Amino acid sequence: MLTDLLIIGFGGFLGAISRYLIFIIDRQLYHHYHFPLGTLFVNLIGSLLIGIALGMSVKYSILSRGSFGHYLFVTGFLGAFTTFSTFSQDNFALLMEKQYWFFIINILSNVIAGIILTMFGYFLVVNELPAKIGKLLFGTEP
């Protein structure tokens, strides 16, 4: 139990630091926009990664629930990397600033694109697309 908590905590540390760095980059590059690009980027990347993790769990029994990889990456890293509370805070701020179109676009892009990327990540792994693309391009599997 203690070992599992330490693994989750380490993954969470890496996920939180990664999210923070993305928000810093977002502020430096896009500080004049009212749109929360950092949160959108984190949520979309997190959706893709959770789909890949789910696909790996189903296809290869890697990252399955209760495993070291699941605790480290899914529960720890992705749990700290993506955040619904920041998404909610960003949307509330858009409403308070009367940025109604950005409010709608932010919700739709996070939810719809997030689901699409989760599906893409899952099917990418389950259907072994990287190996098929490598075989198509190079004549061999990576």
N, C-alpha and C positions, 0 to 999 in steps of 0.2 A: 504494500500500500504506500509506504513512504517513498519507495523507489519510483512508483508510478507518478506520485505527486511531483517529485523532483524532475522527472522526464517532462511532464506536462508544463511545469514551471519554466524549464529551460526553453522549450518550444514557444511558450507564451512570451518569454523575454525576447526571443528572436523575432516573433511576429509583431510585437509592440514596437520594437525598434525599427523594423522595416516600415510599418505604417507611419511612424513619426517622420522618418526620412522622406517618404513620399509626400507627406503634408508640407514639409519644409521646402521641397522642390516645387510643389504646387504654389506655395505662397511667393516664392522668388520669381517664378516664371509667369504666373497668371494672377498676381495680386490685384490687378485693376478690374478683373471680372467679378461679377457677383455670383457666378455659378460655382458650386463646390466640386471642382474637377478632381481634387485629391480623394474625396470620399467615393466618387463614382469610380475612379480608377482602382482603388483598393477593393471595392465591392465586386467589380467585374473580374479583376485578376483572381480574387478569392473564389468567385463562382467557377471560373475555369479550373482552378486548382482543386476545388472540392469535387468537381466532376471527374477530373483525372484520378483523384484518390479513390473515388467510388468505383470507377472503371477498373483500376488496379486491384481493388478488393474483390470484385466479382470475377475478373478474368484470371488473375494470378494469385489470389489469396494473399496479396501484399496490402498492407495498411488496413487489414480487417479489424473490426472492433476488438478491443482488448489487447492488441499487439503493441509492441514498442513503437513502431512507425505510426500507428494510429494515435497513440498518446502524444508523441512528439509533434507530428505534423498536423493532424486533423484537429485534435482537441487543443493542443498547445499553440502551435504556430497560427493556424487559420482562425482559431478561437480569439486570439488577440489581434490578428491582422485585420480581419473584417469586423465591422461593428455596426449594428443596427441603431445603437443610441446616437452615434455621430450622424448617421443618415437622418434620423428623426430631428436632431438639433438643426442640421442644415436646412431641412424643409421648413421647420418652424421659423428660422431666420429669414428664409425667402418670403414666407407669408408676412412676417412683420415688416419687411422692406417693400411689401406690395409688388414683389417680383413674381406675379402669378404664372406667367408663361414658363419661367425658369422652374418654378415649383412643380408644375405639371410635367415638364420635360425631365426633371430630375427623378421624379417618382417613376415615370414610365421607363426611362433609360436604365435605371438601377434594377427595376424588377424584371422587365422583359428581357433586356440584354443579359442580365444575370442568369436567368433561367436558360436562355439560349446557350450561353457559354458553359453552364453546368452540363447541359445535354451534349454539347460539342466535346467537352473534355472527356465525358463518359464514353461516348461512341468512338472517339479517337483511340482510346485504349482498347476497348472491347473489340473493335473491328481491326485492330493492329494496323492502323493507317500509316504510322511512321515507317513500318517495315515494308508495307506495300508501295509507298512512295519511293523509298530507297531502292527497292527492286526495280521499279519502273524507270527511275532516273539513272541508276548506276549498274543495273543488272544483278545486283546482290543485295541482300538484306544487311542493315547496319549491325 
